[in-house]
Amino acid sequence: MSADYFAVFDNPSYLNNLELSNRLETLKLPKDWDVITITESQYVFTKRAAKIFIDSTLQFHLPLKTFLKSFKILKVVDINTII
């Protein structure tokens, strides 16, 4: 079984897959979201965004939030703006 998105958390026990799915379903996200910024070290990526992100870099030396802003083709949504 393949997920439609994946999460990057500084604390892997932050949420399990079911909790994450339930929380995402209750948010009023734009239909075309690519990345959700939860905190400076917690993100959710769609498969499309993950592929673009991984294919376009081998390494980076910026905070992830700053680096993601350079991808103009990705729609990055800050969770704090939709709650």
N, CA, C and O of each residue as an XYZ file, in Angstrom:
332
protein
N       0.836     -1.176      0.000
C       0.000      0.000      0.000
C       0.883      1.243      0.000
O       1.866      1.309      0.739
N       0.547      2.199     -0.802
C       1.344      3.400     -0.952
C       0.567      4.610     -0.442
O      -0.615      4.775     -0.745
N       1.236      5.440      0.325
C       0.593      6.638      0.866
C       0.613      7.759     -0.164
O       1.458      7.772     -1.058
N      -0.319      8.698     -0.037
C      -0.389      9.852     -0.929
C       0.549     10.970     -0.489
O       0.797     11.909     -1.245
N       1.061     10.873      0.713
C       1.941     11.894      1.250
C       2.846     11.266      2.297
O       2.620     10.138      2.735
N       3.879     12.012      2.694
C       4.709     11.550      3.788
C       5.049     12.724      4.681
O       5.019     13.877      4.250
N       5.373     12.426      5.924
C       5.641     13.472      6.899
C       7.096     13.427      7.335
O       7.706     12.362      7.429
N       7.632     14.600      7.597
C       8.979     14.739      8.129
C       8.835     15.458      9.464
O       8.457     16.628      9.512
N       9.140     14.751     10.541
C       9.035     15.329     11.881
C      10.351     15.171     12.622
O      11.044     14.166     12.468
N      10.691     16.168     13.426
C      11.894     16.046     14.245
C      11.709     14.975     15.312
O      12.688     14.387     15.771
N      10.488     14.717     15.705
C      10.180     13.680     16.689
C       9.273     12.660     16.008
O       8.082     12.920     15.835
N       9.814     11.500     15.616
C       9.012     10.533     14.848
C       7.768     10.021     15.575
O       6.845      9.521     14.932
N       7.727     10.136     16.876
C       6.545      9.664     17.596
C       5.470     10.734     17.704
O       4.453     10.531     18.368
N       5.691     11.878     17.053
C       4.748     12.996     17.135
C       3.334     12.575     16.762
O       2.387     12.864     17.494
N       3.187     11.909     15.653
C       1.884     11.425     15.197
C       2.063     10.087     14.500
O       3.088      9.844     13.862
N       1.076      9.229     14.622
C       1.132      8.021     13.805
C       0.366      8.295     12.502
O      -0.280      9.335     12.372
N       0.435      7.382     11.556
C      -0.172      7.598     10.237
C      -1.669      7.864     10.301
O      -2.170      8.725      9.577
N      -2.389      7.148     11.149
C      -3.836      7.334     11.245
C      -4.165      8.715     11.813
O      -5.057      9.398     11.309
N      -3.452      9.122     12.852
C      -3.678     10.451     13.422
C      -3.394     11.539     12.388
O      -4.151     12.501     12.267
N      -2.307     11.381     11.652
C      -1.954     12.364     10.636
C      -3.038     12.428      9.563
O      -3.458     13.518      9.176
N      -3.489     11.284      9.083
C      -4.550     11.247      8.070
C      -5.813     11.937      8.568
O      -6.418     12.734      7.851
N      -6.206     11.628      9.791
C      -7.410     12.236     10.361
C      -7.273     13.750     10.483
O      -8.218     14.485     10.195
N      -6.116     14.214     10.903
C      -5.908     15.660     11.042
C      -5.910     16.357      9.693
O      -6.480     17.440      9.558
N      -5.284     15.757      8.699
C      -5.258     16.377      7.371
C      -6.651     16.460      6.771
O      -6.984     17.438      6.101
N      -7.472     15.435      7.008
C      -8.833     15.430      6.471
C      -9.699     16.514      7.100
O     -10.631     16.997      6.457
N      -9.416     16.906      8.332
C     -10.250     17.903      9.005
C      -9.840     19.339      8.676
O     -10.590     20.275      8.950
N      -8.648     19.517      8.087
C      -8.199     20.864      7.729
C      -8.827     21.306      6.417
O      -9.157     20.481      5.565
N      -8.985     22.581      6.267
C      -9.513     23.138      5.017
C      -8.334     23.521      4.126
O      -8.045     24.698      3.907
N      -7.667     22.488      3.623
C      -6.491     22.701      2.778
C      -6.904     23.031      1.360
O      -7.943     22.563      0.893
N      -6.105     23.830      0.668
C      -6.371     24.030     -0.760
C      -6.249     22.677     -1.468
O      -5.434     21.845     -1.069
N      -7.032     22.454     -2.489
C      -7.001     21.169     -3.203
C      -5.647     20.873     -3.833
O      -5.282     19.712     -4.018
N      -4.905     21.927     -4.160
C      -3.651     21.752     -4.877
C      -2.411     21.908     -3.991
O      -1.357     22.310     -4.483
N      -2.517     21.599     -2.694
C      -1.372     21.743     -1.802
C      -0.295     20.730     -2.162
O      -0.580     19.624     -2.623
N       0.956     21.140     -1.938
C       2.110     20.268     -2.158
C       2.870     19.996     -0.871
O       3.315     18.874     -0.626
N       3.014     21.026     -0.057
C       3.763     20.906      1.199
C       2.993     21.644      2.277
O       2.514     22.757      2.058
N       2.875     21.023      3.441
C       2.283     21.683      4.602
C       3.401     21.896      5.606
O       4.085     20.953      6.003
N       3.578     23.145      6.011
C       4.538     23.475      7.050
C       3.795     23.471      8.376
O       2.850     24.236      8.571
N       4.223     22.614      9.276
C       3.590     22.550     10.594
C       4.415     23.376     11.581
O       3.881     24.246     12.269
N       5.711     23.102     11.647
C       6.660     23.904     12.427
C       7.935     23.998     11.602
O       7.981     23.526     10.467
N       8.968     24.605     12.171
C      10.255     24.732     11.473
C      10.869     23.369     11.148
O      11.722     23.276     10.266
N      10.450     22.322     11.841
C      11.037     20.997     11.605
C       9.983     19.908     11.385
O      10.269     18.722     11.553
N       8.769     20.309     11.010
C       7.697     19.357     10.765
C       6.964     19.739      9.485
O       6.399     20.827      9.376
N       6.985     18.828      8.526
C       6.419     19.072      7.200
C       5.671     17.846      6.714
O       5.964     16.721      7.119
N       4.701     18.075      5.842
C       4.021     16.992      5.136
C       4.161     17.291      3.650
O       3.839     18.392      3.204
N       4.638     16.318      2.886
C       4.866     16.452      1.446
C       3.926     15.528      0.679
O       3.691     14.396      1.102
N       3.389     15.997     -0.440
C       2.697     15.091     -1.347
C       3.773     14.291     -2.092
O       4.953     14.642     -2.049
N       3.366     13.228     -2.768
C       4.323     12.449     -3.563
C       4.986     13.329     -4.612
O       6.194     13.248     -4.832
N       4.193     14.160     -5.250
C       4.709     15.053     -6.297
C       5.777     15.975     -5.731
O       6.852     16.115     -6.314
N       5.488     16.602     -4.598
C       6.436     17.525     -3.988
C       7.709     16.801     -3.555
O       8.813     17.316     -3.727
N       7.550     15.625     -3.002
C       8.723     14.850     -2.566
C       9.622     14.528     -3.749
O      10.844     14.651     -3.656
N       9.023     14.117     -4.861
C       9.814     13.785     -6.043
C      10.556     15.012     -6.570
O      11.745     14.931     -6.881
N       9.871     16.133     -6.671
C      10.505     17.369     -7.130
C      11.642     17.755     -6.192
O      12.740     18.091     -6.635
N      11.372     17.703     -4.918
C      12.355     18.084     -3.909
C      13.590     17.175     -3.965
O      14.718     17.665     -3.999
N      13.384     15.885     -3.973
C      14.499     14.933     -3.971
C      15.267     14.964     -5.283
O      16.496     14.903     -5.282
N      14.556     15.058     -6.404
C      15.224     15.072     -7.709
C      16.040     16.338     -7.955
O      16.958     16.324     -8.775
N      15.727     17.413     -7.272
C      16.376     18.679     -7.579
C      17.549     19.021     -6.664
O      18.195     20.054     -6.845
N      17.821     18.188     -5.713
C      18.943     18.504     -4.823
C      19.578     17.244     -4.252
O      18.903     16.257     -3.959
N      20.862     17.309     -4.109
C      21.577     16.261     -3.394
C      21.906     16.724     -1.986
O      21.972     15.926     -1.051
N      22.110     18.026     -1.852
C      22.343     18.595     -0.535
C      21.966     20.077     -0.564
O      21.970     20.713     -1.618
N      21.647     20.603      0.595
C      21.353     22.022      0.694
C      21.835     22.509      2.048
O      21.981     21.730      2.990
N      22.079     23.800      2.129
C      22.646     24.359      3.343
C      21.809     25.520      3.870
O      22.338     26.465      4.454
N      20.533     25.439      3.663
C      19.600     26.436      4.157
C      18.596     25.743      5.060
O      18.430     24.527      4.969
N      17.926     26.481      5.927
C      16.811     25.869      6.647
C      15.781     25.350      5.624
O      15.571     25.976      4.585
N      15.162     24.239      5.912
C      14.230     23.624      4.960
C      13.129     24.591      4.542
O      12.768     24.632      3.366
N      12.596     25.358      5.462
C      11.518     26.301      5.138
C      11.978     27.309      4.082
O      11.237     27.606      3.145
N      13.191     27.834      4.230
C      13.752     28.773      3.255
C      13.979     28.091      1.918
O      13.676     28.655      0.866
N      14.509     26.884      1.959
C      14.783     26.131      0.734
C      13.490     25.839     -0.028
O      13.451     25.964     -1.252
N      12.444     25.455      0.682
C      11.164     25.145      0.028
C      10.577     26.356     -0.680
O       9.929     26.210     -1.717
N      10.794     27.544     -0.138
C      10.262     28.759     -0.769
C      10.875     29.001     -2.139
O      10.287     29.708     -2.957
N      12.044     28.428     -2.405
C      12.687     28.613     -3.708
C      12.032     27.768     -4.800
O      12.292     27.990     -5.982
N      11.195     26.811     -4.431
C      10.491     25.973     -5.396
C       9.170     26.637     -5.767
O       8.146     26.378     -5.135
N       9.186     27.477     -6.770
C       7.994     28.233     -7.157
C       6.882     27.345     -7.705
O       5.731     27.778     -7.768
N       7.201     26.104     -8.106
C       6.167     25.215     -8.657
C       5.437     24.434     -7.573
O       4.477     23.722     -7.868
N       5.876     24.555     -6.324
C       5.213     23.862     -5.224
C       4.351     24.841     -4.432
O       4.748     25.978     -4.178
N       3.172     24.377     -4.050
C       2.310     25.193     -3.195
C       2.562     24.775     -1.746
O       2.163     23.694     -1.314
N       3.233     25.658     -1.012
C       3.575     25.397      0.380
C       2.543     26.120      1.245
O       2.340     27.327      1.114
N       1.895     25.362      2.129
C       0.842     25.898      2.988
C       1.322     25.836      4.428
O       1.717     24.774      4.909
N       1.290     26.961      5.115
C       1.632     27.003      6.542
C       0.372     26.653      7.322
O      -0.648     27.332      7.202
N       0.443     25.606      8.110
C      -0.736     25.124      8.837
C      -1.296     26.208      9.769
O      -2.497     26.228     10.041
N      -0.444     27.095     10.251
C      -0.902     28.150     11.160
C      -1.811     29.168     10.474
O      -2.521     29.912     11.150
N      -1.797     29.208      9.162
C      -2.662     30.155      8.452
C      -4.035     29.575      8.143
O      -4.922     30.298      7.691
N      -4.224     28.270      8.383
C      -5.522     27.652      8.052
C      -6.255     27.120      9.268
O      -7.378     26.632      9.142
N      -5.656     27.201     10.427
C      -6.325     26.680     11.636
C      -7.188     27.772     12.219
O      -7.845     27.562     13.239
